[in-house]
Amino acid sequence: MQSLLKQAQDMQRRMEETQRTLAARTLEATSGGGAVTVCVNGNQELQSIKIDKAAVDPDDVEALEDLVTVAVQKALADAKQLREQETAKVTGGMNLPGMGF
């Protein structure tokens, strides 16, 4: 029983370390041929949005909104995939509730 508890504590420590590592990782996604660039961290937190001046057309705001949406969705999907990969390294692919992910 003590061995099992030690394994669980070790896994929790490794998960916390993974979270810190993911927070330090930056993922970037673009849309519109680079007109919009979005950066998120590995914890799926939005860090920045950059918009090329050429993409700003006051008569077509909807197009810019679409470009931003696409870039954000892509960046978040990439971050989610990275998070799942890194978490699987710790958990062996098991979904463990309460482990911080």
C-alpha positions as CSV (number, residue, x, y, z in Angstrom):
1,M,0.0,0.0,0.0
2,Q,2.8,2.4,0.8
3,S,4.5,1.7,-2.5
4,L,1.2,2.5,-4.3
5,L,1.0,5.8,-2.4
6,K,4.6,6.7,-3.3
7,Q,3.9,6.0,-7.0
8,A,0.8,8.2,-6.9
9,Q,2.8,11.0,-5.2
10,D,5.5,10.7,-7.8
11,M,3.0,10.9,-10.6
12,Q,1.5,14.0,-9.0
13,R,4.9,15.6,-8.8
14,R,5.6,14.7,-12.5
15,M,2.2,16.1,-13.5
16,E,3.0,19.4,-11.8
17,E,6.4,19.6,-13.5
18,T,4.7,18.9,-16.8
19,Q,2.2,21.7,-16.2
20,R,5.1,24.1,-15.5
21,T,6.9,23.0,-18.6
22,L,3.8,23.4,-20.7
23,A,3.2,26.9,-19.4
24,A,6.7,27.8,-20.6
25,R,6.2,26.4,-24.1
26,T,4.8,28.7,-26.8
27,L,2.9,27.5,-29.9
28,E,2.1,29.7,-32.8
29,A,-0.6,29.5,-35.5
30,T,-1.3,31.7,-38.4
31,S,-4.2,32.3,-40.9
32,G,-4.6,34.3,-44.0
33,G,-1.1,33.5,-45.2
34,G,0.4,35.0,-42.1
35,A,-2.0,38.0,-41.8
36,V,-2.9,36.9,-38.3
37,T,-0.5,35.2,-35.9
38,V,-1.7,33.8,-32.6
39,C,0.6,32.6,-29.7
40,V,-0.6,30.3,-26.9
41,N,1.2,28.4,-24.3
42,G,1.1,24.7,-23.7
43,N,-1.6,25.2,-21.1
44,Q,-3.9,26.6,-23.8
45,E,-3.7,30.1,-22.5
46,L,-3.7,32.9,-25.1
47,Q,-0.5,34.9,-25.1
48,S,-0.7,37.2,-28.0
49,I,-2.4,38.1,-31.3
50,K,-0.6,39.9,-34.1
51,I,-2.4,41.3,-37.1
52,D,-0.7,42.5,-40.3
53,K,-1.9,46.0,-41.2
54,A,-2.7,44.8,-44.7
55,A,-5.4,42.5,-43.1
56,V,-7.3,45.4,-41.6
57,D,-10.0,46.5,-44.0
58,P,-12.7,48.7,-42.3
59,D,-15.2,47.6,-45.0
60,D,-14.6,43.9,-44.3
61,V,-14.3,43.4,-40.5
62,E,-15.9,40.0,-40.8
63,A,-13.0,38.7,-42.8
64,L,-10.5,39.8,-40.1
65,E,-12.7,38.3,-37.4
66,D,-12.7,35.0,-39.3
67,L,-8.9,35.0,-39.7
68,V,-8.5,35.6,-35.9
69,T,-11.0,32.9,-35.1
70,V,-9.2,30.4,-37.3
71,A,-5.8,31.2,-35.9
72,V,-7.0,31.0,-32.3
73,Q,-8.7,27.6,-32.9
74,K,-5.6,26.2,-34.6
75,A,-3.3,27.4,-31.8
76,L,-5.5,26.0,-29.1
77,A,-5.9,22.7,-30.9
78,D,-2.1,22.4,-31.2
79,A,-1.7,23.3,-27.5
80,K,-4.3,20.7,-26.6
81,Q,-2.6,18.0,-28.6
82,L,0.8,18.9,-27.0
83,R,-0.8,18.8,-23.6
84,E,-2.3,15.4,-24.2
85,Q,1.0,14.0,-25.5
86,E,3.0,15.3,-22.5
87,T,0.4,14.1,-20.1
88,A,0.3,10.6,-21.6
89,K,4.1,10.4,-20.9
90,V,3.4,10.7,-17.2
91,T,0.1,8.7,-17.0
92,G,0.9,6.1,-19.5
93,G,-2.2,7.2,-21.4
94,M,-4.6,6.7,-18.5
95,N,-7.2,9.4,-17.8
96,L,-6.7,10.1,-14.1
97,P,-9.2,12.5,-12.6
98,G,-7.8,14.9,-10.0
99,M,-4.3,14.9,-11.4
100,G,-4.4,18.5,-12.6
101,F,-5.2,17.9,-16.2
